[in-house]
């Protein structure tokens, strides 16, 4: 499996030899063979272990992990629980086992021989990635995991970036400064249309999908939220703009995704505003240890989001 929750070369991850002996021995005991090769994956915005292991018998596994005293330990625990609960009908790499050893939480996934889609204009990968997004809700509606928190309840307060930026009198670009009051007033409006029973990935990007001859899959399912099915494609759309689509071209492409095409237009506009405010605010924070490029990525996505908002609102 190609692992990434961000852009290639964006994280400083531990390598396989950095793990405690007990942790490595448990993985090899589970595989039944010693590790012959370990390829650390350097994408993503986490400083946890992400390695593609090849064993002496030629078999492969993808292993993720985090130390028990790391701040992200609860998040990895939630990811393990989600993947254990996902039925076989959901297009994800299968979690083979999760366990703790040597002071580490480890997850072993079936390896997927594939690649991330190229979503640039004219690439056939774009249609294929969007087809995966279009098909996904049928596998996770209603949510196969009972008791998943509502998306608005879980993240609604985090998506109030424009209000918080205004309250803190943070210096912004000229367009955002001109429209700050309207942005802050509008960034909540999507809440009333975001309820639903679809299990949401809540972090869908091209690098969280893999195209494979054995079936295209979504990876890094680490958040337990349910809500309206349009939320995931709306989170994916800015990455089409980032890949070179104009906002109009990105929306035309995304119109093939049923959940997005059927979403209330005002909700999409408000969500674009809220998501952009989230990126804009978070880009101002100090970078977390081991993730040196996160804040610059968020600043770039905020700029992308402003393009999308301008397209949808016409605010000059």
Buried (B, 14 or more C-beta within 10 A) or exposed (E): BBBBBBBEEBBEBBEBEEBEEEBBBBBBEBBEBEBEEBBBBBBBBBBBBBBBBBBEEEEBBBBBBBBEEBEBBEBBBBBBEBBEBBEEEBBBBEBBBBBBBBEBBBBBBBBBEBEBBBBBEEBEBBEBBBEBBBEBBEBBBEBBBEEBEBBBEBBBEEBBBBBBBBEEEBEBEEBBEEBBEBBBEBBBBBBEBBEBBBBBBBBBBBBBBBBBEEEBBBBBBBBBBBBBBBBBBBBBBBBBBBBEBBBEBBBEBBEBBBBBEEBBEBBBBBBBBBBBBBBBBBBBEEBBEBBBBBBEBBBBBBBBBBBBBBBBBEEE
